[in-house]
Amino acid sequence: MASGLLRVPVILGRRTLVTSVPRLSGVTTTGDEVPVVGIQVPVTEEENSKWLLENNPPAPAKKGRNAHLREKLYTVIGNRDIVGPGVSGFAEYIEAEEFPFPAVRFMEPYPEIMPLLEKEKGDWKNLSIDEKKTLYRYSYRQTLKEEYTPEGLGKRLLIGTLFGLSCTMIYTQITIDYIFPWDPRAARTRQADWQGVHLGKLIAQNTSYTPGDPYWDYDKGEWRK
């Protein structure tokens, strides 16, 4: 019967505690095994470590705040470089006159720009005008001169206003001709009977009464002859 100490893993929740236990005297074992709750544990340190890794693998490393933030941002901005805080403190491309430095570049990296990005780390005197323009367009959508150029907003407003008036006139004409046809000559207010009745009401109410009216004698209640 063997004697001595063995390292036995004891599972405590999600953690593993490796402890040493004495061999039981008076208990017959096979080889170097120990009866611990029916689990057979290897004796050597190497096999013990291997067994622990197989039965209790390490928990995955937690992602830091920067990793989560990077995953969240780059699903929106793609592979664009974040070059500063920007006007709002978020990784977004905003062109503002009072803050002309966006937080991210305008374009994503492409094969043709990579050599220029390495070249710009050196002396800019070695860059040609075209290369400088290419680097600028890589970071910005437009120049300040292009941003301040008038876009013809007044013309667009005039065109929109005329278009709206035209649509209104066409709709009105269609309504008069087809939906609610109306003949001015057949209007009730143009008929002699209606005009006579209406005139009688005006006379009875002394509407627009004028002393010495040349047409109606208010004293006699009849037309003047």
Backbone as CSV, one residue per row, in Angstrom:
resi,resn,N_x,N_y,N_z,CA_x,CA_y,CA_z,C_x,C_y,C_z
1,MET,0.846,-1.184,0.000,0.000,0.000,0.000,0.881,1.232,0.000
2,ALA,0.614,2.169,-0.881,1.428,3.369,-1.001,1.029,4.362,0.065
3,SER,1.979,5.241,0.431,1.702,6.281,1.417,2.248,7.600,0.905
4,GLY,1.820,8.693,1.481,2.280,10.013,1.050,1.101,10.937,0.817
5,LEU,1.364,12.055,0.092,0.356,13.067,-0.187,0.076,13.130,-1.676
6,LEU,-1.153,13.399,-2.011,-1.573,13.598,-3.405,-2.280,14.940,-3.524
7,ARG,-2.115,15.586,-4.674,-2.823,16.843,-4.944,-4.168,16.510,-5.575
8,VAL,-5.240,16.913,-4.923,-6.588,16.562,-5.356,-7.358,17.844,-5.670
9,PRO,-7.964,17.941,-6.852,-8.760,19.135,-7.169,-10.116,19.076,-6.480
10,VAL,-10.495,20.170,-5.860,-11.809,20.291,-5.232,-12.527,21.441,-5.919
11,ILE,-13.675,21.161,-6.535,-14.419,22.168,-7.285,-15.257,22.990,-6.315
12,LEU,-15.004,24.277,-6.269,-15.775,25.183,-5.427,-16.464,26.209,-6.331
13,GLY,-17.696,25.914,-6.697,-18.404,26.841,-7.594,-17.726,26.877,-8.942
14,ARG,-17.249,28.069,-9.347,-16.590,28.215,-10.637,-15.081,28.192,-10.495
15,ARG,-14.565,28.021,-9.277,-13.124,28.011,-9.063,-12.676,26.613,-8.632
16,THR,-11.408,26.327,-8.862,-10.842,25.019,-8.523,-9.753,25.203,-7.471
17,LEU,-9.872,24.499,-6.410,-8.867,24.537,-5.357,-8.108,23.219,-5.375
18,VAL,-6.774,23.300,-5.506,-5.940,22.098,-5.499,-5.332,21.963,-4.112
19,THR,-5.617,20.886,-3.468,-5.141,20.694,-2.098,-4.434,19.350,-1.988
20,SER,-3.735,19.151,-0.893,-3.006,17.898,-0.643,-3.742,17.105,0.422
21,VAL,-3.949,15.830,0.144,-4.631,14.965,1.103,-3.748,13.748,1.360
22,PRO,-3.798,13.216,2.573,-2.986,12.023,2.857,-3.638,10.789,2.264
23,ARG,-2.779,9.820,1.932,-3.314,8.544,1.469,-3.980,7.838,2.649
24,LEU,-5.068,7.165,2.356,-5.808,6.490,3.416,-5.101,5.196,3.787
25,SER,-4.839,5.025,5.101,-4.219,3.792,5.526,-5.283,2.718,5.681
26,GLY,-4.902,1.536,5.334,-5.827,0.421,5.420,-6.717,0.290,4.214
27,VAL,-6.513,1.180,3.177,-7.333,1.125,1.972,-6.451,0.654,0.835
28,THR,-6.898,-0.380,0.173,-6.127,-0.919,-0.937,-6.422,-0.124,-2.199
29,THR,-5.383,0.405,-2.859,-5.535,1.175,-4.105,-4.741,0.533,-5.194
30,THR,-5.109,0.842,-6.415,-4.377,0.289,-7.552,-3.400,1.322,-8.063
31,GLY,-2.164,1.028,-8.057,-1.176,1.971,-8.565,-1.083,3.169,-7.648
32,ASP,-1.176,4.324,-8.266,-1.069,5.576,-7.512,-2.407,6.303,-7.426
33,GLU,-3.511,5.576,-7.413,-4.824,6.211,-7.389,-5.282,6.385,-5.947
34,VAL,-6.154,7.349,-5.748,-6.666,7.634,-4.413,-8.182,7.660,-4.491
35,PRO,-8.895,7.037,-3.565,-10.359,7.057,-3.595,-10.909,8.368,-3.031
36,VAL,-11.180,9.317,-3.878,-11.770,10.598,-3.457,-13.067,10.764,-4.231
37,VAL,-14.169,10.463,-3.614,-15.510,10.577,-4.177,-15.572,9.910,-5.535
38,GLY,-14.885,8.794,-5.669,-14.947,8.040,-6.909,-14.157,8.640,-8.053
39,ILE,-13.384,9.730,-7.842,-12.608,10.368,-8.915,-11.180,9.871,-8.813
40,GLN,-10.618,9.407,-9.908,-9.240,8.947,-9.941,-8.355,10.086,-10.451
41,VAL,-7.378,10.486,-9.684,-6.544,11.646,-10.000,-5.121,11.193,-10.257
42,PRO,-4.490,11.685,-11.322,-3.088,11.321,-11.564,-2.183,11.877,-10.476
43,VAL,-1.039,11.249,-10.316,-0.129,11.646,-9.251,0.826,12.726,-9.709
44,THR,1.362,12.614,-10.911,2.411,13.537,-11.339,1.847,14.947,-11.521
45,GLU,2.742,15.955,-11.327,2.325,17.362,-11.437,1.885,17.702,-12.852
46,GLU,2.577,17.166,-13.844,2.245,17.473,-15.243,0.866,16.929,-15.604
47,GLU,0.597,15.668,-15.218,-0.712,15.091,-15.513,-1.811,15.782,-14.711
48,ASN,-1.468,16.195,-13.494,-2.448,16.899,-12.676,-2.842,18.235,-13.318
49,SER,-1.860,18.985,-13.820,-2.146,20.269,-14.470,-2.952,20.062,-15.742
50,LYS,-2.589,19.024,-16.502,-3.322,18.726,-17.730,-4.770,18.363,-17.428
51,TRP,-4.965,17.587,-16.371,-6.328,17.188,-16.002,-7.156,18.401,-15.577
52,LEU,-6.521,19.330,-14.846,-7.231,20.529,-14.420,-7.651,21.386,-15.612
53,LEU,-6.766,21.493,-16.595,-7.092,22.305,-17.767,-8.213,21.683,-18.580
54,GLU,-8.217,20.353,-18.679,-9.246,19.684,-19.469,-10.609,19.747,-18.788
55,ASN,-10.635,19.627,-17.459,-11.906,19.576,-16.756,-12.370,20.938,-16.228
56,ASN,-11.466,21.902,-16.172,-11.840,23.234,-15.699,-11.087,24.278,-16.522
57,PRO,-11.497,24.471,-17.795,-10.761,25.403,-18.656,-10.852,26.821,-18.110
58,PRO,-9.843,27.630,-18.355,-9.864,29.010,-17.850,-10.989,29.817,-18.492
59,ALA,-11.542,30.721,-17.727,-12.620,31.577,-18.251,-12.060,32.506,-19.317
60,PRO,-12.851,32.808,-20.331,-12.364,33.710,-21.378,-12.053,35.085,-20.809
61,ALA,-11.030,35.680,-21.372,-10.617,36.997,-20.897,-11.704,38.028,-21.168
62,LYS,-11.939,38.871,-20.193,-12.952,39.896,-20.358,-12.450,40.996,-21.280
63,LYS,-13.343,41.453,-22.125,-12.985,42.540,-23.031,-13.024,43.857,-22.271
64,GLY,-12.015,44.651,-22.514,-11.979,45.950,-21.880,-12.964,46.926,-22.506
65,ARG,-13.067,48.092,-21.882,-14.006,49.107,-22.371,-13.619,49.571,-23.771
66,ASN,-12.330,49.702,-24.034,-11.886,50.165,-25.345,-12.223,49.164,-26.437
67,ALA,-12.146,47.862,-26.117,-12.469,46.849,-27.122,-13.945,46.899,-27.487
68,HIS,-14.810,47.016,-26.484,-16.247,47.112,-26.762,-16.566,48.382,-27.536
69,LEU,-15.927,49.483,-27.154,-16.168,50.746,-27.849,-15.697,50.670,-29.289
70,ARG,-14.573,50.014,-29.505,-14.052,49.877,-30.867,-15.001,49.049,-31.731
71,GLU,-15.506,47.928,-31.189,-16.447,47.105,-31.950,-17.717,47.885,-32.282
72,LYS,-18.191,48.695,-31.344,-19.418,49.458,-31.568,-19.209,50.545,-32.606
73,LEU,-18.084,51.241,-32.547,-17.842,52.359,-33.458,-17.529,51.893,-34.863
74,TYR,-16.692,50.872,-34.985,-16.238,50.486,-36.310,-17.309,49.762,-37.113
75,THR,-18.413,49.377,-36.487,-19.537,48.873,-37.274,-20.264,50.007,-37.970
76,VAL,-20.017,51.248,-37.544,-20.668,52.418,-38.138,-19.731,53.141,-39.093
77,ILE,-18.504,53.397,-38.668,-17.577,54.196,-39.474,-16.704,53.340,-40.371
78,GLY,-16.864,52.022,-40.321,-16.037,51.171,-41.165,-14.608,51.116,-40.652
79,ASN,-13.659,51.149,-41.565,-12.247,51.036,-41.201,-11.556,52.392,-41.193
80,ARG,-12.330,53.455,-41.079,-11.748,54.795,-41.079,-10.955,55.040,-39.797
81,ASP,-9.900,55.831,-39.929,-9.064,56.152,-38.779,-9.735,57.212,-37.918
82,ILE,-9.677,57.025,-36.607,-10.129,58.046,-35.666,-8.937,58.937,-35.361
83,VAL,-9.025,60.207,-35.723,-7.872,61.107,-35.643,-8.047,62.207,-34.601
84,GLY,-9.182,62.283,-33.938,-9.360,63.336,-32.951,-10.719,63.261,-32.286
85,PRO,-10.992,64.183,-31.359,-12.281,64.166,-30.660,-13.437,64.673,-31.503
86,GLY,-13.158,65.547,-32.476,-14.242,66.077,-33.295,-15.044,67.140,-32.565
87,VAL,-16.079,67.621,-33.210,-16.881,68.711,-32.647,-17.809,68.223,-31.545
88,SER,-18.211,66.944,-31.586,-19.174,66.427,-30.616,-18.579,65.419,-29.641
89,GLY,-17.328,65.036,-29.844,-16.725,64.040,-28.975,-16.999,62.615,-29.387
90,PHE,-17.745,62.407,-30.488,-18.050,61.076,-30.992,-17.287,60.829,-32.288
91,ALA,-17.118,59.564,-32.615,-16.413,59.192,-33.847,-17.365,59.322,-35.024
92,GLU,-17.484,60.526,-35.561,-18.354,60.781,-36.699,-17.756,61.901,-37.535
93,TYR,-18.089,61.868,-38.828,-17.555,62.878,-39.745,-18.547,64.024,-39.860
94,ILE,-18.174,65.188,-39.323,-19.010,66.386,-39.384,-18.143,67.541,-39.865
95,GLU,-18.593,68.219,-40.908,-17.898,69.402,-41.397,-18.595,70.633,-40.829
96,ALA,-17.920,71.343,-39.954,-18.478,72.545,-39.344,-17.516,73.701,-39.567
97,GLU,-18.075,74.866,-39.875,-17.235,76.032,-40.144,-16.434,76.429,-38.919
98,GLU,-17.049,76.325,-37.734,-16.356,76.729,-36.512,-15.428,75.635,-35.979
99,PHE,-15.523,74.417,-36.507,-14.655,73.320,-36.061,-14.336,72.450,-37.273
100,PRO,-13.368,72.877,-38.090,-13.141,72.199,-39.381,-12.283,70.940,-39.295
101,PHE,-12.283,70.250,-38.158,-11.469,69.044,-38.031,-12.355,67.887,-37.579
102,PRO,-12.851,67.055,-38.497,-13.704,65.918,-38.116,-12.948,64.901,-37.268
103,ALA,-13.701,64.085,-36.566,-13.093,63.088,-35.684,-12.532,61.902,-36.456
104,VAL,-13.070,61.609,-37.629,-12.598,60.485,-38.439,-12.253,60.992,-39.830
105,ARG,-11.501,60.199,-40.554,-11.163,60.553,-41.933,-12.379,60.357,-42.828
106,PHE,-12.374,61.052,-43.953,-13.512,60.979,-44.866,-13.573,59.641,-45.588
107,MET,-12.420,59.065,-45.912,-12.378,57.831,-46.696,-11.738,56.720,-45.878
108,GLU,-12.083,55.490,-46.238,-11.428,54.322,-45.658,-10.105,54.062,-46.387
109,PRO,-9.157,53.408,-45.733,-7.885,53.119,-46.402,-8.079,52.251,-47.643
110,TYR,-7.346,52.566,-48.694,-7.366,51.778,-49.920,-5.924,51.569,-50.378
111,PRO,-5.668,50.583,-51.214,-4.272,50.220,-51.524,-3.429,51.371,-52.046
112,GLU,-3.993,52.261,-52.862,-3.198,53.321,-53.468,-2.753,54.370,-52.457
113,ILE,-3.472,54.498,-51.344,-3.147,55.545,-50.376,-2.099,55.094,-49.367
114,MET,-1.916,53.790,-49.219,-1.002,53.303,-48.193,0.434,53.783,-48.394
115,PRO,1.008,53.747,-49.636,2.368,54.290,-49.806,2.454,55.775,-49.467
116,LEU,1.419,56.543,-49.777,1.447,57.974,-49.463,1.398,58.216,-47.960
117,LEU,0.669,57.360,-47.234,0.620,57.505,-45.781,1.985,57.260,-45.155
118,GLU,2.741,56.360,-45.727,4.105,56.132,-45.243,5.021,57.277,-45.656
119,LYS,4.792,57.797,-46.853,5.652,58.870,-47.362,5.420,60.176,-46.616
120,GLU,4.199,60.417,-46.157,3.908,61.679,-45.478,4.532,61.742,-44.091
121,LYS,4.992,60.606,-43.578,5.662,60.617,-42.284,7.026,61.280,-42.363
122,GLY,7.566,61.378,-43.586,8.852,62.024,-43.776,8.702,63.514,-44.050
123,ASP,9.659,64.046,-44.801,9.650,65.467,-45.148,8.594,65.728,-46.217
124,TRP,7.717,66.693,-45.951,6.650,66.994,-46.900,7.180,67.689,-48.148
125,LYS,8.412,68.116,-48.140,8.982,68.702,-49.356,9.151,67.652,-50.447
126,ASN,9.187,66.400,-50.048,9.323,65.322,-51.027,7.990,64.936,-51.659
127,LEU,6.886,65.502,-51.161,5.569,65.208,-51.721,5.242,66.187,-52.835
128,SER,4.680,65.673,-53.907,4.253,66.535,-55.007,2.902,67.178,-54.674
129,ILE,2.502,68.145,-55.492,1.219,68.815,-55.272,0.062,67.825,-55.391
130,ASP,0.136,66.949,-56.387,-0.935,65.963,-56.565,-1.015,65.006,-55.383
131,GLU,0.140,64.622,-54.837,0.135,63.726,-53.680,-0.464,64.416,-52.452
132,LYS,-0.165,65.697,-52.288,-0.749,66.438,-51.167,-2.264,66.560,-51.327
133,LYS,-2.718,66.785,-52.558,-4.163,66.866,-52.801,-4.836,65.526,-52.530
134,THR,-4.152,64.439,-52.912,-4.708,63.107,-52.663,-4.830,62.835,-51.165
135,LEU,-3.801,63.222,-50.411,-3.858,63.046,-48.962,-4.957,63.905,-48.340
136,TYR,-5.151,65.098,-48.886,-6.213,65.965,-48.356,-7.585,65.361,-48.618
137,ARG,-7.810,64.878,-49.847,-9.109,64.279,-50.172,-9.338,62.984,-49.402
138,TYR,-8.267,62.365,-48.957,-8.403,61.151,-48.151,-8.981,61.476,-46.772
139,SER,-8.672,62.661,-46.251,-9.121,63.046,-44.912,-10.352,63.934,-44.914
140,TYR,-10.555,64.711,-46.013,-11.650,65.681,-46.040,-12.454,65.534,-47.324
141,ARG,-13.733,65.855,-47.235,-14.615,65.757,-48.403,-14.443,66.933,-49.340
142,GLN,-14.230,68.129,-48.797,-14.124,69.323,-49.621,-13.225,70.338,-48.929
143,THR,-12.771,71.318,-49.718,-11.950,72.384,-49.169,-12.848,73.471,-48.583
144,LEU,-12.229,74.418,-47.862,-13.007,75.518,-47.293,-13.600,76.396,-48.390
145,LYS,-12.865,76.575,-49.487,-13.388,77.378,-50.596,-14.609,76.714,-51.206
146,GLU,-14.552,75.395,-51.358,-15.706,74.669,-51.890,-16.894,74.727,-50.925
147,GLU,-16.591,74.738,-49.629,-17.677,74.782,-48.647,-18.393,76.126,-48.665
148,TYR,-17.646,77.212,-48.902,-18.236,78.548,-48.891,-18.810,78.952,-50.237
149,THR,-18.652,78.131,-51.259,-19.189,78.468,-52.572,-20.711,78.413,-52.540
150,PRO,-21.405,79.454,-53.060,-22.879,79.417,-53.071,-23.399,78.224,-53.861
151,GLU,-24.452,77.636,-53.354,-25.022,76.444,-53.984,-26.273,76.744,-54.796
152,GLY,-26.587,78.036,-55.015,-27.781,78.369,-55.786,-29.063,78.059,-55.048
153,LEU,-29.090,78.344,-53.744,-30.281,78.031,-52.951,-31.474,78.875,-53.380
154,GLY,-31.224,80.156,-53.736,-32.322,81.022,-54.154,-33.020,80.520,-55.399
155,LYS,-32.250,79.997,-56.332,-32.854,79.459,-57.557,-33.716,78.242,-57.251
156,ARG,-33.239,77.395,-56.352,-34.025,76.214,-55.993,-35.323,76.610,-55.301
157,LEU,-35.255,77.634,-54.446,-36.483,78.093,-53.785,-37.471,78.670,-54.792
158,LEU,-36.959,79.450,-55.772,-37.844,80.027,-56.784,-38.493,78.938,-57.626
159,ILE,-37.703,77.952,-58.016,-38.247,76.847,-58.812,-39.304,76.082,-58.015
160,GLY,-39.029,75.829,-56.745,-40.007,75.122,-55.921,-41.295,75.907,-55.737
161,THR,-41.173,77.236,-55.576,-42.373,78.066,-55.417,-43.219,78.065,-56.683
162,LEU,-42.572,78.255,-57.844,-43.309,78.248,-59.109,-43.955,76.891,-59.370
163,PHE,-43.256,75.841,-59.020,-43.818,74.504,-59.208,-45.058,74.313,-58.331
164,GLY,-44.985,74.781,-57.077,-46.146,74.663,-56.199,-47.337,75.467,-56.692
165,LEU,-47.092,76.688,-57.187,-48.187,77.497,-57.729,-48.801,76.848,-58.963
166,SER,-47.957,76.284,-59.820,-48.476,75.614,-61.022,-49.366,74.438,-60.651
167,CYS,-48.921,73.637,-59.698,-49.742,72.494,-59.274,-51.068,72.964,-58.677
168,THR,-51.042,74.056,-57.921,-52.280,74.575,-57.327,-53.254,75.050,-58.399
169,MET,-52.749,75.751,-59.402,-53.613,76.249,-60.473,-54.211,75.098,-61.280
170,ILE,-53.392,74.106,-61.579,-53.894,72.955,-62.335,-54.966,72.216,-61.541
171,TYR,-54.728,72.015,-60.242,-55.712,71.327,-59.403,-57.011,72.126,-59.326
172,THR,-56.904,73.435,-59.192,-58.108,74.273,-59.118,-58.913,74.201,-60.407
173,GLN,-58.220,74.249,-61.541,-58.919,74.204,-62.823,-59.604,72.857,-63.033
174,ILE,-58.933,71.783,-62.682,-59.543,70.456,-62.806,-60.766,70.346,-61.897
175,THR,-60.670,70.895,-60.694,-61.810,70.867,-59.772,-63.010,71.617,-60.338
176,ILE,-62.763,72.786,-60.939,-63.862,73.586,-61.486,-64.483,72.913,-62.703
177,ASP,-63.650,72.328,-63.563,-64.152,71.777,-64.827,-64.805,70.412,-64.667
178,TYR,-64.280,69.563,-63.770,-64.724,68.172,-63.750,-65.375,67.752,-62.430
179,ILE,-64.927,68.284,-61.332,-65.447,67.831,-60.043,-66.662,68.653,-59.618
180,PHE,-66.543,69.959,-59.629,-67.657,70.850,-59.281,-67.896,71.829,-60.428
181,PRO,-68.475,71.369,-61.522,-68.703,72.286,-62.656,-69.651,73.418,-62.256
182,TRP,-69.339,74.622,-62.666,-70.113,75.802,-62.266,-70.193,76.770,-63.439
183,ASP,-71.417,77.134,-63.777,-71.647,78.081,-64.872,-72.035,79.421,-64.255
184,PRO,-71.222,80.447,-64.412,-71.566,81.748,-63.815,-72.918,82.283,-64.273
185,ARG,-73.310,81.954,-65.516,-74.588,82.464,-66.022,-75.780,81.790,-65.339
186,ALA,-75.579,80.601,-64.816,-76.669,79.876,-64.146,-76.664,80.086,-62.639
187,ALA,-75.840,81.002,-62.174,-75.766,81.234,-60.733,-77.070,81.829,-60.220
188,ARG,-77.423,81.468,-58.996,-78.683,81.940,-58.419,-78.674,83.455,-58.228
189,THR,-77.523,83.984,-57.917,-77.457,85.429,-57.668,-77.596,86.260,-58.936
190,ARG,-77.527,85.629,-60.092,-77.656,86.373,-61.347,-79.075,86.300,-61.925
191,GLN,-79.955,85.598,-61.275,-81.326,85.485,-61.761,-82.151,86.689,-61.289
192,ALA,-83.069,87.135,-62.163,-83.857,88.340,-61.872,-84.753,88.163,-60.652
193,ASP,-85.354,86.994,-60.497,-86.233,86.770,-59.347,-85.471,86.908,-58.030
194,TRP,-84.313,86.284,-57.980,-83.528,86.355,-56.734,-83.081,87.780,-56.463
195,GLN,-82.668,88.481,-57.516,-82.227,89.857,-57.335,-83.363,90.747,-56.828
196,GLY,-84.603,90.496,-57.331,-85.736,91.290,-56.852,-86.020,91.057,-55.389
197,VAL,-86.015,89.787,-54.977,-86.260,89.467,-53.567,-85.165,90.055,-52.686
198,HIS,-83.937,89.923,-53.131,-82.812,90.433,-52.350,-82.879,91.951,-52.230
199,LEU,-83.251,92.600,-53.329,-83.375,94.054,-53.284,-84.489,94.483,-52.338
200,GLY,-85.591,93.724,-52.316,-86.674,94.036,-51.386,-86.226,93.947,-49.940
201,LYS,-85.392,92.944,-49.622,-84.884,92.810,-48.256,-83.991,93.985,-47.889
202,LEU,-83.174,94.406,-48.834,-82.293,95.537,-48.554,-83.091,96.809,-48.294
203,ILE,-84.178,96.987,-49.086,-85.016,98.184,-48.901,-85.740,98.129,-47.566
204,ALA,-86.242,96.932,-47.215,-86.963,96.798,-45.947,-86.051,97.054,-44.755
205,GLN,-84.772,96.732,-44.895,-83.820,96.926,-43.800,-83.168,98.303,-43.844
206,ASN,-83.615,99.130,-44.841,-83.023,100.457,-45.020,-81.507,100.395,-45.196
207,THR,-81.066,99.352,-45.857,-79.648,99.210,-46.124,-79.216,100.244,-47.160
208,SER,-78.112,100.890,-46.880,-77.586,101.939,-47.769,-78.629,103.031,-48.001
209,TYR,-79.312,103.385,-46.907,-80.346,104.433,-47.027,-79.686,105.767,-47.352
210,THR,-80.188,106.428,-48.386,-79.705,107.745,-48.798,-80.897,108.665,-49.006
211,PRO,-81.003,109.737,-48.243,-82.130,110.660,-48.459,-82.127,111.191,-49.896
212,GLY,-83.281,111.224,-50.481,-83.402,111.696,-51.857,-82.876,110.711,-52.865
213,ASP,-83.041,109.410,-52.568,-82.578,108.390,-53.503,-83.285,108.574,-54.846
214,PRO,-82.539,108.581,-55.944,-83.180,108.839,-57.243,-84.005,107.662,-57.758
215,TYR,-83.870,106.462,-57.162,-84.572,105.293,-57.696,-85.727,104.837,-56.810
216,TRP,-85.594,104.902,-55.523,-86.619,104.373,-54.610,-87.060,105.463,-53.650
217,ASP,-88.356,105.567,-53.562,-88.932,106.554,-52.654,-89.235,105.850,-51.337
218,TYR,-88.411,106.108,-50.300,-88.586,105.435,-49.015,-89.846,105.908,-48.299
219,ASP,-90.313,107.108,-48.594,-91.526,107.604,-47.930,-92.784,106.918,-48.469
220,LYS,-92.856,106.791,-49.794,-94.037,106.181,-50.402,-93.891,104.671,-50.552
221,GLY,-92.663,104.162,-50.464,-92.451,102.735,-50.629,-92.661,102.266,-52.048
222,GLU,-92.200,103.048,-53.016,-92.350,102.659,-54.419,-91.195,103.262,-55.211
223,TRP,-91.058,102.723,-56.427,-90.029,103.250,-57.311,-90.419,104.647,-57.781
224,ARG,-89.440,105.458,-57.883,-89.706,106.793,-58.392,-90.000,106.724,-59.887
225,LYS,-90.856,107.566,-60.332,-91.227,107.606,-61.750,-90.532,108.780,-62.423
